[in-house]
Amino acid sequence: MARSDKKSLLRLGLWVFLALMVLEIIEYVTGVTVRRNWPILAALALPGAGLIIYYFMHIPQLWRGEE
């Protein structure tokens, strides 16, 4: 793997991590301030779960195979 590929993958991982942190902050603020907040929290949890499954669990490789 070329150095530029590793660098771009690291940058992508950092962006995903930052997106997850922003979602977690929004979830925390929602959980603390909004009454009857479970539908909102469930809706906010789905994008975070999707990011984790797609980028950190490498689910697309199941269909592509090993490279």
N, C-alpha and C positions, 0 to 999 in steps of 0.2 A: 504494500500500500504506500502510495506516495505521501510525502510530507504534507502537501497541500490538501490531500484527501483527509488526513488525520486532523488537520487544522479546521477544515470545514465541518467535520463531524463533531469536533469538540465545541465549535461555535453553535452548532445546532443543538447539542445537548445542553449548553448553557441557556439558550433561548427557551427551550422547553422547561428547564428548571425554573427560570424566572417567571414563565407563564404559570407554572404550578404554584409558585409562591404568591403571585398576585391573586390567583383563585382562592388560595387558603386564607389570605387576609380578608378577602371579600366574604368568605364563608364565616370567618370568626366574627366580623363586624355584624353580619346578618344574624348570626346565632345569638349575639349578645343584645342586639337592639330590637329585633322584630319579634313580635308575639306570633305564635302559631306559624313558626318558620319552617316546618319540615318540608313543604313542597318546594320552597325556594332553595333550601339546602340540598334537596335531592336533585333539583335541576342544575345547581352549581357543581355537584359532585360528578355528574356525567362527563363533562368535558375533561375534567382532571383524570378520571379513570381512563378515558379514551387516550389521552396523551401518554399515560403510564403504560398502558397495554401496547400501544403502537410503537413508541420509541424505546422504552426501556425493557420490554419483554420480547421485542423483535418478532412480533406476530407476522409481519409480512413475509418473513423468511420461510414460514410454513408452506406458503404457496409457491415461492420462488425456488426453494431448495438452497443448498449450500453453494456459496460462490467462491 
